[in-house]
Amino acid sequence: MTAATGPALDETTRAAFLDRAAEIAEDEQFTLDEMVANNRGIADNELNEQEWCLANAIYFEARGESLEGQLAVADVVINRAESGQYPDNWCDVIKQKAQFSFVQNRRFPRITEMKPWDTAKAVAQVAIDDAHEIVRGDVLWYHADYVNPHWAPAFNEVAKVGTHIFYQS
């Protein structure tokens, strides 16, 4: 026995321990619906500036989408901030000129629908917690399927979630 490992376990005990640990981990996994439900009711004043910006992007870009579609949009914002190719924080990624059509002069429109806003805040928290990922970290671009942006052919399409098509380089 060492201080780092504790008492040595025989193979049977060790196997039982690992099986039980796997059962517990599996039981503690939540669906996206459950994670969002667990995060509903976040007050606006509980959000810091970056969280507020991320929730706004979800609300204005994807509020009519499934939870998966909303989370995929959040994933792209987070991926961009972590990529080194875009500003290093969510607000600056979202407010960057000509990146998100809902942003005008680096300002967000007024939120008018409270239920979708509550959902957007909950989805943002799931994204922030990195509890569920829809698109990988190298996915930095998306657009709605009813537009044909000039930049799309330069990238590889990797997913379609709801009405949004997602790309990596």
Secondary structure, 3 states (H helix, E strand, C coil): CECCCECCCCHHHHHHHHHHHHHHHHHCCCCHHHHHHHHCCCCHHHCCHHHHHHHHHHHHHHCCCCHHHHHHHHHHHHHHHHHCCCCCCHHHHHHCCCCCCCCECCECCCCCCHHHHHHHHHHHHHHHCCCCCCCCCCEEEEEECCCCCCCHHHCEEEEEECCEEEEEC
